[in-house]
Amino acid sequence: LAPPTAPATNQSHAPAEVRQRCAQGACLVLRGRRLYDLGGFVRLHPGGEQLLRERAGSDVSAALEGPPHRHSRNARRWLEQYYLGEVRPEPAPERQVPMDPRCKTVDPDTDLVDWHKPLLWQVGRLGEKYDEWVHQPVDRPIRLFHSDFIESLSKTAWYIVLMVWIPVVLYLSWFCYASLAQGTTRLFSSFTTEYSIPVHKYFFPFIFVLGMFLWSLVEYLIHRFLFHMKPPASNYYLITLHFLLHGQHHKSPFDSSRLVFPPVPASLVIGFFYVLLRLLLPEAVGMSMFVGGLFGYVVYDMTHYYLHYGSPKKGTYLYGLKAYHVKHHFEHQKSGVPGWRLWHRCIRHIPMWVCQWWCYILLSVCFSSSYCLTFEESVGCFSPLLIHIHQGG
């Protein structure tokens, strides 16, 4: 669990030494007389590698203040992890910029948790300090579990996601298309035969794309209302659960083994949605929507990994998306997630009563499909719930 960069020292460096190392390809920057080695961070820089390379050997104090933007408190704290020492002044000494006291390097020996032990069972004891602590990112790997086997299941390389789920997507896509080609699939046939709708094989691409859009909506709702809830300070188990689900990623946003969902825990969540769609829809339709959602998840995971480790060209869509996502980790944790802008713009303008009615209709359809009732019978079952909603319950 050692940090990936050298610990801070009190060594002094001559300006000539700094210039020589930069000429050899090192990415050293100054903040006043404080010297930082950003060689391990240049590819991760949200503004692109070239921007840091151009500033190698120079003072970045003004750049931290902007333009184009003022770097956040977390970004300045992040910089301190790469501190090497002081640069001895030239004959005409420069004014030293004092270190921001809020941006001290994380010391594993004095931090609120013991970084030499698994973190999962420690964070629940942080109480009121947890929310601030988890949103102060560090550049070091995280260990969650004591067991090496369970720990290995909690992380994965990015390409494993492709190797596991793309074959599943291809097989299920073929299976769904072949099932729809038989011409026996009809929607709403469980509670009406007269008005049931046939589903042909040509509908498969549209159902597939619909599944992708539904996945992005589900991800938005889960990320916004579950992953970014503030767990009660007095509840050890909810804090632990929050850290396991998402807090670990915010604490160490560049831990490459924790940027995508590991296949074993992912299979449990994916299995839940598979069973849910099989209960709600005819087999071929539910499977078609499921495989579209599964593909949407793979695309999302790969995009998320690239936004952390890729270096998109300045001015491109991905460059702007990466800068937008970095705000999610270093400035404002409730914004900057891929896909959020689309759904947030749509959902925030929908009146609450419309959401309530759609939930009411969805519950009725689910209930009729699961228990073989007519739609009218299922509506009758949920009428008391609708009355309760309208009464402000």
N, C-alpha and C positions, 0 to 999 in steps of 0.2 A: 504493500500500500504506500510505498514511497512516492513523493511527488515526482512528476516527470521532469522537473527542472531543478537546477542546483539551488540549494537554500541560500537565503540572503547572507551576505558576508560584510565585513567591515574593510575589505581590501580597497586599496586606492589604485587607480589606473591612470596612466599618462595619456594626454590627448593624442600623442603620436601613436600609442598602442591601439587606441580606439580606431583611428583612421586606417592603420595597417590592417586590422581585423576586418573592417568594413570593405576594404579593397580586396580582401581575400574571399568575400562573399557572405560574411557574417551580417546579421541584421541587428545592430546595436543602436539604441536610441537613448537620448538624454532627456531628463526633466530637471532643469537646473544642472546641478552636478551629479545627480543620481543617475546611474547607468543601468540599463536594462537590456537583456539579451532576448530578443523576440524571435529567434530562429525557429523555435518549436511552435510558434503561433502564426507565422506569416500566412500559411495556407488557410487558416481558420478565420482570418480577419474579415469581418463583415464587409468592409470597404474594398476588399480585394488585396491580393498579395503585392501587386505593383505599387499601390499607394504606400505601403510600409517600406518597400525597397527604396522608393524615392526619398524617404526620410531617414534612411540609415545614416548614422553618424551625426545627426542633427538634433536639436532640441525640439521636443514635441509639445512643450507646455502650451503654446498658442493653439496648436491643432486640437488639443484636448478641450479647449474652450470653444472651438468652432471658428468660422463656419466649416462645413455645412451644418453641423449640429454640435451642441455641447455634450461631451461624453458624460454618461451617468455616473453616480456614485459607485455602482457595481463595476462599471468598466474601469474606473480608477483603482478600485480594490483589486481587480483582476490583474492590472498592470504590475502591482507590487509583488506578485508571485515570481516575476522574472528579474527581480532586482539582483544586480551583481556587486555593487559597491559604489564608491564615490570616484569622480574624475578629478584629478589634481588640477588646480587652476593654472591657466596660462599666466605669463608675466602680468597681463592686465586681467585680474580676476573677475569672473562673472558673478552676478548676483545669484545666490543660491535660492531656489524655490523650495520653501519648507514642505515637507510631506504632509498631505492631508491626514489628520488624525483619524478620519473615518475609514481610511483605506489601508489599514495595516495588513501585512501579510498574515494569512492564516497559519497559526503555529499549532501543529498537531499535538503538542504537549500541553498547551493552555486553552485549546478550543473547548466548547461546551460539551463535545463528545470525545471519546477516545478513538482516534483514527487507527489505532493498532488493533482494534477489535471490530467485529461486525456491527454495523450501525443500526440495523433494523430494530433491535430490541433496546436501543438506547434513546432513540428520538422521542419516544412517547413520554419520557420523563422531563423533556424540556419545557412542557407546559406552555405558558404565555410567551416564552422565548422562541418557540418552534417556528412560528410564521416568519419572523424576521430572519432567523438563522437559515432556514431553508431557501430563502430568496437572496442569499449572499453567495453567489456562485464561486466555486473554486475549480482549479485545473488539476485534478488528481482523481485516480480511480476510486470507486466505492466498492466495499465488500458488504453484503447484506447478511449472509448466513454463516453459521459455524461449519456446517457440513459442506465439504467440497463438492459432493454430488448435487445437492440442492442449489448451491451457488452456481454451478455450471449450467443449470437449467434456467437461471434467472438472467442470463446474458447470451448474446450471440453476435456473430459477424453479419454484416448487412447482406452478403450474398447468400446466406443460408435461407433467408426469407424467400428469395427467388427460387432456390433449388427445391424448397419444400412445397410452395404454394402454386407456382406457375404450372407444374404438371397437373395438379388438382384442377386448376382453372380450365386447362385444355381438355381434360377428360370429361369434366362435368358439362362443358359447353357442347361437346359432341353428343353426350348423353341427352341433354335437354333438347337439342335440335332434332335428334332422332325420335324422341318421344313426341314432340309436337308434330312431327311429320306424319305420325300415324293418324292424326285428325280426330282423336277421341277426347281431346281436352276441352272442357267448357268451364267458363267462370260462372259462379252463382248457382251451379246445378244442385248444390246441397239443399237450397231452400226454395228454388223455383226452376221448373223445367221449361215453362213457356217462354220466359225471358232470359234464359241462360245464353251466354255469349261464347261462340266457338273461338278458339285460339289456334291460329295456323302457325306453321313453322316460320313464316315470314315475319311474325311478330317477335321472334327471339332477339334480334339486335336491339329492338326498342325496349324490351323488358330488361335486357342486359344493362343498357345505359341507365334505365330507371333505377336498377339496383345500385349502380355506382353513385347516382345522385342521392339516393336514400342513405347510402353509407356515409356520404359526406355530411348529411344532416344529422345522423345519429352521432357521428364523431364530434360534431359541433356541440350538440346537446350534452354529451358525456363530458367533453373537455371543459365546457363552460360551467356546468352545474355540479359536476362531481369532482373532476380533477382539481378545480380551482375553488372548491369550497374551503372555508377556513375552519378546520376542525376545532371543536371545543377544547379549550386549554386544559380542562380537568379530565378529559377522556383519553386515557393512555392508548386504548385500542384504536380509536378513530385516527389519532395522530399517526400511529404505526401504519394503519391501512393507507392513509393519504401518502405517506412517504414511500410505501411499497408500490402504489399505483403510479404516482407521478412526481412526488416530491424529490425523489432521488435524481430524476433527470434535471430538475431545476438547480439542485445543489451542485451537480457535476455535469454541465451541459455538453462537454466535449469528451465524455467517457465513451469512446467509440463502440464499446461492447454493450452499451445500454441505450442506443439511439433508435433501435427498432425492436419490435415486440418478439421475444423469443418464441419459437414454434410450440413448445409444450404448453405454457400458459395461454398462448394465443389459440391453440386448438380447443381449449375449454370455452373461451368466449365465442369463437367461431361456431362451435358445436351448439351453443345456446341459440344463436340466431338461425342456424340450420333447422333445429327442431321447431322454433317459433314459426318460421315461414312455411314449414311442412304442415303445421296445424292450421294456419290461416288460409292457405291457398292450395289449389290443386297441385299435385306433385310436380308436374313439368313446369308450371308457372312459378311456383315457389322456388324450385331449384334454379330456374333461369335468373330470377331476381337475386337469389343467394350468390350465384357464381359471379354476377355483375358486381355485387357488393364486395365479394372476396377480392376481385381484381382491383376494385377501387381502393381497398385497404392496402394492397401491395404497392400500388402507385403512390399512395399517400406516404407509406413508410419509406419508400425510396426517395421521394421528394424531400421528406424531413431529413433524411441522412445527408442528402446533397446540400441542403441549406446550412448544415453545420460544417461539413468538410469540403464542399466544393468551392471553386473560385470562378463564379460566373463573370462574364465580361461586363464591364461597366456600361450602363445604358440599356441592358437587356431586361426582359421581364423577370428572369430569375435573379438578376442582381437586385432589383427593387424588392422582390419577394424575400430575399435573404436579409436585406436591411430591415424590412418590415418584421421578420421573424425574430431578429436579434433583439428588438425592443421587448419582445415577450420574455426574454431572459434577463435583460440588463436594465430595463427602464420600467415597463408597465406590464405586469404579469397577466393582466386580463385583456390584452390585445396582442396582435402580431402572430396569430396562429394561422397557417395555411388553410384557406377555405372559410375562415371566419367572416371575412368581409362580405362575401356573397350572402350567407345565411343571416348574418346580423342585420344587413340592410333589409332583407325580406321580412324577418320575424318581428323586428322592433315596431313595425307599422301595423301589424295585424291586431285588431281589437281582441281583448281577452275572451269575449263571449264567443268569437269565432273558434278560438282554440278549444274552448270548453265543448262546443257543439261537435267538432271533429273528434274529440276524444270520446264523446258520448256515442257517436256513430261507429267509431272503431271498436269500442267495447262491445257494442251490439253485434257487429259482424263477427268479431272473434268468438263471442259467446255462442252464436248460432252455428258457426263452423265447428266448434269444439264439441258441442252437445247435441248436434243434429236437430236443432229447433228451427222453426221458421223465423224470418226476420222480424215479423210482427210479435211473435212470442218473446224474442230476445229484447225487443224494444220495451215491452211491458215489464220485463225483469229490471230494467235500468231506469224506468220512469221515476222511482223515488230518488235516485241519485240526481237526476236532472232537476227535480223540484228542490232538492237540497242545495244544488249549485246556484239556482236562481234566487234562493232565499239568503245567499251570502254565506253559506256554510263552508 
